[in-house]
């Protein structure tokens, strides 16, 4: 189905309309594995200070394959989270809109970058990290593997309910689909020591002695960092943190379903075969029939620009910017663009997903766009 957000009244009624006319469109994330699509800002959010967290893909909805997080907030003079590390979870930061600064430290190697739209930062296990929101309207996209990390916040046991109230002040929803509450007052107070200690059972290990470096020049530190000035390479293993500026990482040109440019952020090399993460930019499908796809692992698309069409389970979905579609493993689907330029963020479980398969049949490319003919 196709939907439009051109009229405010239609926007307000969109989730209910979708629920009546589609078995795939939802306004809340399912608590079990099934195909679904959810509009941008539709999922109920969680309030932590001025930050609004939404979870378009959760542990239950992906069978713990990965969690997809959206964080919206205004700029702040304080860190967005206490410095910490994870022993089990691999965390990925992608800038959807605005600016935020990300710090990483591992084995004495400390780096920082100011991420603008389309930039990426990879935070493997046992990497101390923190971030700060800088621009008045910023949206971070996070991918955490394995999934279920959000259970730190959405929990049901008695102790976990105590933790919920320690970390979050309320649920968040908006009839106007506002990304965050512009009237919210910043709360820079830290959780008490007892709560910080309890986070370890959720794979959050506070690094309270860590002090973020403040010597970034042109958005990066240390001084010899290449950031929006030259090529950025992916890490050569699954344990080293790294950053990739928009369109400065590896690029591959595929001619399947027309032209597609794949820019990987995470391949099986960086994830030990657990997941892959890439942007895929595609031209308008014409004179070609979209080929069917089917992979053993779960996957998701989030639309960054343009309009993504996905056909599965007998339904044709039209996804616009920020919309997310979750595709369970062993589900046959097709995808394509009906506009001149569509770009998506793609997450795949395991070592063989859509992006890695496209790359295997593609050629190395030096541009973020495809040829003129």
N, C-alpha and C positions, 0 to 999 in steps of 0.2 A: 504494500500500500504506500501511497505517497501522502505526505502531510506538509502543511505550510504553517509558518509562524508569522504571517504577515498581519494578522488581526489580533488584537489583544484578547478579545473574548474567546477566540479559538485557542489561543495559547493557554488561557486559564483552564479550558475544558479538555486540553489535549490528552492527559493520562486516562481520564474516564472514557473518552472516545476510543482511544487505542484499545483499552481493555475490552470494549464491546465488540470491536471489529477485527481484532487480531489475537491469535493465540500466542504470538511471539512478542509483540510489544507489551511491556509491563511498566508500571509506575513505581514498583518496588522490586528490589533484587530477590529472586527466589532463594529459598533455603535448601535447595537440592539441585542437582545437575539437570539442566534442560536447555534447549535453545531459547535465547531471549534477546531482546533489544530494549534499551532503556534510554530515554531522551536526556540530553544534557540538563543537569540541575534537578532532575525529577526525583532522584533518590533522597530520602530523608538524610539530613546532615547531622553532624555532631558538633557542638560548640566547645572549643577549648580556647579560652581567651577571645581574641578577635578572629581566630581561624575557624573555618568551617570545613570539616572533613566529610566527604561522601565516598561510598564504596561501590562503584558500578560492578565490580566483580569481587566476590568474597571467597573465603575458604569453603563454606558450604556450597556455594553456587558453582565452584570449580573443582570440587573434591580435593581441595588444598593444592591444586596445581599452581596457582598464583593468586595474589590479591592486587586489584587495581584501585588506586586511591586518587581522589581529586581533592586538592586543598586550595581553598580560596581565602584571601585575606588582604587587608590594606597593608601599606608599608609600616614598618616598626623600627624603633631604635634598639630593640632587644632581640636576642636570639629567639627563634621560633620554637626551639626544643632544647632541652639540656643536652650537652655533649654526651654521647653514649656509643656503644658498639653492640653488635649482634654476633653471637657465636654460631648461629644456625642459619639465619635469614640473610639473603642477598638483596640489597635495596638499590633501586634505580630511581634517579631523579630526572624528570624531563620538564622543560619549561613550555607550558602551553600559552602563557600570556604574561606580560609584565617582566619583572626582574626579581631574582633572589640570589643570595650568595650562599655557596656551599663550601664547607671546609671538610677535608679528610686528612687523617694522620694514621700512618701504619709503619711500624719498625723505624721510627724516627724521621720518616719522610712525610712532611706536612705540606699540603697544597691547598689552594683556594681558587675559586673562579666565581665571577659574577655571571650568572646565566641569564641570557635574554631568550626571546622566543625561539624555540627549536633546538636549544642547547641541551646537552645531556651530561650527567655525572653518574659514574658507577661506583657503588660502595659494597665491596665484597665482605665476607665474614671477617670478624675481628678487626674492623676498621673504625677508629673513632671518627665521628662525624657530627655535624650540626649545621643549621642553616639559619638565614635571616631573610625575611621578606622585605623588599626594598621599594617596590613601586606601589602606588595607591590601589591598583587593580591587578593583582597577580594571581595566577592559577598554576599550581604545580601538579604534575601528574606523577604518581609514584607507582612502581611495579615492584612487588615484594614476592620473592620465591624462597621457600614454599609458601602457599597461601595460608590463610587463617590468622595472620598477624593482627588483624583487626579485632580478634577476640580479647586483646588487651583492653579494648574499649567496650565492645559489645559482648558482655559476658553474663552468665546466668547464675553461677554459684554465689553463695552469700559473700565470700571474701571478694569475689570478682565484682559484685555489685558495689562494695565499698571502694574498690579501685576505680570503677566507673565514675562515681561521684567525686573522687579525688582528682581525676583527670579532666572530666567534662562537667560543664555547668548545666547543659540542657540539650535536648534534641533541637534541630533547626529545620524549619520548612518555611516556604514563602509562597503565597498565592500569586505573586508577581514573578516568581522564579529568580529573585535577586540572588546573585552568587554568594553574597554575605551581607550581614547587617551593618550598614554604614554608621549606625548610631551606637554600636557596641563600644564599650569602654575597655581599653587595653588592661589586661591583668598579667603583669610580669612576675607575679609571685611564683616561687618554685614549690613543688610538692614537698611535704614534710619528709624528713629522713626515713621514717618508717615506710612510707609509700615508695620512695626511691629504692630502698632495699628490697621491697616485695616485687619490684618489676623484674628481678632476675629470673623468676620462674616463667616469665613470658619472653625470655631471651632479650631483655633490655638491660644492659650493664652500664650504669652511669659512670662517666669519666669526669668527676667534678673537679679534678685538678687541671683539666685541659683548658688552656686559654687560646682562643682563636687568634691567628696572626692578623695583623692590621696593615701589612705592607703591600697590599695589592696595587699594581700599576696597570692601567688599561684593562682592569678587570681580572687580573691574574697575579699569582705569586706561587713560587719564587720568581725572581726577576727574569730568568731565562725561559720562562714558560711561553709556549706558542699558543695563542688564543685569538681566534679570528684574524690571524695574520699568516697562517700556513697550515699545512696538513697535520691532522691529529690522528695518531694511530691508536688502534684498540690495544688493550693489554695483551700480553703474550701468554697469560696464565689465568687461573680462576681465583687468584688471591690478591692481585694488585689493583688498587683504586685508580681510576683514570677519568678523563673528561674528553668530550667530543663537541666541538663547536658546530653549529648548524652549517651543513654543506661542506665542512672541512674534513669529514671522515671518509672512509672507503665508500666507493660508489660502483654499482653494477647496472648494466643495461640489459633488460630482458625484452624479448619481442613476443612473449606469450600474451595473448589477449591484447594485442596492440603493444605500444611502448609502455614499459614500467621501469622506473629507476629505484633500485633498492639500496638503502643506506643503512647498513647494520650498526647497531650500538652494542649488541651482545650476540655472539655466536656460541656454538657449543664449546669453543676453546675457552671463552671467558666464564662460562657457566658450568663447566665440567659436564656438559651434555644435558643439563637440567632444563634449560629454556633458551629461547632466542627472542630478541627485541630489535625491531627495525622500523624505519619509515619506508613506505612504499608510495611513490608518486606515479600516477597513471594518466594517460591521455584519454580522450573521449573514444569510447568503443564504437567503431564503425566498420562495416563490411567484414566483421569477424564475429563468430559465435563464441561467447565466453565458455571456456573449458571448465568442466566439473572438477572440484577439488574434494579430497577426502584424506584426512590424516588421523593417525592413531591418537595423538595428543589433543588436549583441549586448546582452544585459541580464542583470541578476541581482537577486534578492530575498534579503534577510536578515531573518529574523523577529525582531522586537523584543518583541512580546507576542502572546499568543493562539496560534492554529493556522491556518496557511495551507495551503489545498488547491490544488495545481497539477496539471492534467491535460495531458499531452503525450506524444507518441510511444507512445500506447496504454497509458500507465501513469497511475495516480492517486497522487500523492505527498502525504503529510501531513507538514508541516514545523512544528517547534516552535521555541521561543526559541533563537536563535543559529544555527539551521540555515540553509544557503545553497543556493539553486538557481540554476544558470547556464542561460540560455536563448539559444542561438545565434540570430543573425539569420535571418529567413525561416523560423522555426519557429512553427507554429501551436500555441497553448496557451490554456487557460482558467485562471482563478484565482478563488478565493473563500474566504470564511470560513464554517465551520460552528459557530463559537462566537460569543458576543455581541459580542466586541471583539477585533479582530486589527489589529496595527500592524506595518508592514514598512518597511525601508529599501530603496529601489529605485534602481538605477543603470542608466542607459541610454546606449548609444553614439550619438553624433550629435545632431542638432537635433530629431529627431522620435522620441520614445520613448513608452512608456505614460503616464508622468506628464505630459509636455507635451501629449499628446493629450487626456488627461482634463481638464487645466486649460483647454484651448481650448474644451471643451464645458461647463465648469462655471461657477458663479457665485461671485463674491467672498463670503467668509464670515468671520465674526468669532469663531468658536469652534473649538476642536480636536475637538469632538464634533458629531454630526449631530442633526437635530431629533428630538423625541420622537414624532412621528407623520408 
